Amino acid sequence: MSVGRAPGKLILCGEHAVVYGHPAIAIAVGLFTEVEVTPCRRVEAEGDDRLREALSALAPQGGRFSIRSELPMGAGMGSSASLAVAAVRALGSALTLEEELEQAMRAERVFHGSPSGLDAAVIARGGALRFQRGAPPAMTPLPPPSWTGVVLDTGVPGDTRAMVAQVARGAHGPLLAEIGSIADAIGDHLDNIGLLGPLLTHNHALLRALGVSTPHLDHLVGEALALGATGAKLCGAGGGGVALALHPDPAALRDALRARGHRAMLVRPPQERQ
Ligand code: PMV
């Protein structure tokens, strides 16, 4: 039996825009997926056909997979890319980062069609990352922030494929470019929640204008801001999933949000690569 482990992620700026070649900033977060694999002639895993198809793309020789994840599924925290990287790590030995990423993308393509690669890249590398799609993508590691964030979970899974297709149907070029244009300011202020917060809130407004937010996500963002968050935004494809809020006293914000009936948890970037 061999075991692989990988973190989750949050996109601080650039979801959707990254699909069109604009820069994005994402961080790995310390909630993990663990995959155990034992030899088997076919691919066996508890889950749906798409999961087995994705695992088959990684393990054509077969394998019995057992998966444990601390990440909410389909919530914009990278559950599928985390699973893909953890499975590659369980299957492979001594892969370079590029090989790990290239293999994880095989599974990501089964899950999402034509993903930008941002999720798998930040999850495989850990830390914080500026990412721009291309052949090859441009990736710049950034110092990971030291803050603890508050993740608010709508409890409603979002459908990344459907949200990406919805954005593609609109004429959103200027909005997507505007999202891309704040990525570098976000990257420059990663560790300063006073400066970073308002940029995240602005990014949320742009995602809302793009049509990927929901009344529930807007409500959660509004509640966090009313409780003194320096900023908040939805993270990931939208249509459900999670929002991130920053606050000088994250535990106090989490408790206040829970007292109002919301699902809130603390998240931190892992301090070392996993
Ligand atoms: O899988 P999610 O919900 O974290 O969204 C991924 C980010 C998108 O930009 C919407 C899609 C992509 O391929 O980058």
Boltz pocket constraint, residues with backbone or C-beta under 6 A from the ligand:
constraints:
  - pocket:
      binder: B
      contacts: [[A, 14], [A, 15], [A, 16], [A, 17], [A, 18], [A, 19], [A, 74], [A, 75], [A, 76], [A, 77], [A, 78], [A, 114], [A, 115], [A, 116], [A, 117], [A, 118], [A, 119], [A, 158], [A, 160], [A, 164], [A, 235], [A, 236], [A, 237], [A, 238]]
      max_distance: 6.0
